[in-house]
Amino acid sequence: MNKFTAVFERDGNWWIGYVEELPGANTQGRTLEEARENLKEAVVMVIKANRELVQLEVVGSDAIREELLVAA
């Protein structure tokens, strides 16, 4: 399980949410709970898309892909 820092801000009748460690992972919701759930989905989508892009870029190269564990 990965841990990220979610930031939620009220904007009129909406909640805006983003992950400070992951550019591009942002969303909105009418309720705070909806914004939280939407943000989880956005994080999964951004990570998946980034992985797919890198895999396409390194096909046929000498690139090495490996797991990296970081305690922050």
Secondary structure, DSSP 8 states (H G I E B T S, - for coil): -----EEEEEETTEEEEEETTSTT-EEEESSHHHHHHHHHHHHHHHHHHHHHHHHHHHTTS-----------
